[in-house]
Amino acid sequence: MRRRARTRRLNSIDKLAEGCENRAPERPIAAREAQRDEFLAEPPAQAQKYWPEAEGRAGGLRLGEGVMNRGEPLPLYETEVAADWVDYNGHMNDAAYALVFSRALDALMDRIGLDAAARKAHRRTLYTLQVMLHYFQETSQGEALFVRGRLLEHDDKRMRVWLEMKAGREGANLAASEQLLISVDQSEARARAAPWRAETKAALDALANAQRGLEVPPLAGHGVALKWK
């Protein structure tokens, strides 16, 4: 299951969706879709504020630094290797990679209308169904980490994402994580899978459109094996 996000950030998707609905009778669908896509590409001026740092070591990105550039992965999370993430081998422990990717997913939730305020108001969240981790290079205490992501595919209640971790913004690829997640309604006594809310579906559609044309990572969709056929 996904944890509650450790950071409160701006819920811009709800404002986007509300604005689109208010203008819906006046504007063609194509025009409204273009505006929605541009919102992810360039958030409006009132959205240009800092994402607060989470308690402890949770990293932060300025919203302006995390905007979508068409044809590129979405910047999500930035931090550095903490002392207690380093294990007996002298570098970052494998579980710490998973933690960083999990926090990056929290940041993605904030971008698609599933931030803390929306979860509280609508009782919708994400559960993780599958996770695959690929480790490429080791990293040491104090070194910069930067995670960006892309949407591989989505349907009415699931999404498959690819997250890549780099040694800072311009450094080498350190690791990658492929994750399958599902939309969950927690409004009743027993949580159940449920279709995306309209705001989240619109944000995912926009993200998919902005990243259209990106090549599928060669490792995406692979399981664990000694040799690949």
Secondary structure, DSSP 8 states (H G I E B T S, - for coil): -----SS----HHHHHHHHHHHHGGGS-HHHHHHHHHHHHHS--GGG-SB----STT----BGGGG---TTS-EEEEEEE--GGGB-TTSSB-HHHHHHHHHHHHHHHHHHTT-SHHHHHHH-EEEEEEEEEEEE-----TT-EEEEEEEEEEE-SSEEEEEEEEESSTTS-EEEEEEEEEEEEE-SSSS-EE----HHHHHHHHHHHHHTTT----TTTT----SS--
